[in-house]
């Protein structure tokens, strides 16, 4: 459980797009991360990029721009835990 949360926290501040996160995830998987942690990293990283937050702020509400990283974090943790347990 701790590895999933740490992977989600590590992925939140990284400025990687959805294409750039795949090689990074492959690298952490080769270094010994389990599948749940890798999935958690894959989900949390591209959802919280600066460009994603900026588009959310411009097209939606500033409240949604604040809510998006929180939703990405929760979604990443739930997916990683589901993969580990099922």
URWO-V58500 format. One record per residue. N is the residue number from 1. RES is the residue in one small letter. PSI is psi in radians with two decimals (none if undefined). D_CENTER is the distance of its C-alpha to the mean C-alpha in Angstrom with 1 decimal. Layout:
((N & RES & PSI & D_CENTER) (N & RES & PSI & D_CENTER))
//
This chain:
((1 & x & -0.67 & 15.3) (2 & x & -0.61 & 14.9) (3 & x & -0.61 & 13.1) (4 & x & -0.77 & 10.3) (5 & x & -0.73 & 10.1) (6 & x & -0.67 & 10.6) (7 & x & -0.68 & 7.9) (8 & x & -0.73 & 5.3) (9 & x & -0.62 & 7.8) (10 & x & -0.55 & 8.2) (11 & x & -0.39 & 5.1) (12 & x & -0.85 & 5.7) (13 & x & -0.07 & 9.2) (14 & x & 2.32 & 9.1) (15 & x & 1.10 & 10.9) (16 & x & 2.46 & 10.1) (17 & x & -3.13 & 10.7) (18 & x & -0.40 & 10.0) (19 & x & -0.61 & 13.1) (20 & x & -0.29 & 12.6) (21 & x & -0.41 & 9.4) (22 & x & -0.86 & 11.6) (23 & x & -0.60 & 14.2) (24 & x & -0.71 & 12.0) (25 & x & -0.67 & 10.6) (26 & x & -0.63 & 14.3) (27 & x & -0.79 & 15.4) (28 & x & -0.49 & 13.6) (29 & x & -0.71 & 14.8) (30 & x & -0.47 & 18.2) (31 & x & 0.03 & 18.3) (32 & x & 0.09 & 18.1) (33 & x & 2.52 & 14.7) (34 & x & 3.03 & 15.1) (35 & x & -0.65 & 13.6) (36 & x & -0.74 & 11.7) (37 & x & -0.67 & 10.0) (38 & x & -0.75 & 9.4) (39 & x & -0.70 & 8.0) (40 & x & -0.74 & 5.6) (41 & x & -0.75 & 4.6) (42 & x & -0.57 & 5.3) (43 & x & -0.74 & 3.6) (44 & x & -0.50 & 0.8) (45 & x & -0.98 & 3.7) (46 & x & -0.36 & 6.2) (47 & x & -0.32 & 6.2) (48 & x & 0.41 & 7.1) (49 & x & 2.76 & 9.6) (50 & x & -0.69 & 13.1) (51 & x & -0.68 & 14.5) (52 & x & -0.75 & 12.4) (53 & x & -0.68 & 13.3) (54 & x & -0.73 & 16.8) (55 & x & -0.69 & 17.4) (56 & x & -0.71 & 16.4) (57 & x & -0.72 & 18.8) (58 & x & -0.71 & 21.4) (59 & x & -0.48 & 21.5) (60 & x & -2.43 & 20.7) (61 & x & 2.65 & 21.4) (62 & x & -0.51 & 20.4) (63 & x & -0.69 & 19.6) (64 & x & -0.56 & 16.9) (65 & x & -0.51 & 15.4) (66 & x & -0.65 & 15.2) (67 & x & -0.49 & 14.0) (68 & x & -0.83 & 11.1) (69 & x & -0.62 & 8.8) (70 & x & -0.76 & 10.3) (71 & x & -0.65 & 9.8) (72 & x & -0.73 & 6.0) (73 & x & -0.82 & 6.3) (74 & x & -0.76 & 9.1) (75 & x & -0.73 & 8.1) (76 & x & -0.74 & 5.5) (77 & x & -0.77 & 8.5) (78 & x & -0.69 & 11.1) (79 & x & -0.75 & 10.1) (80 & x & -0.74 & 10.1) (81 & x & -0.69 & 13.3) (82 & x & -0.70 & 14.8) (83 & x & -0.68 & 14.7) (84 & x & -0.65 & 16.2) (85 & x & -0.45 & 18.8) (86 & x & none & 19.8))
//
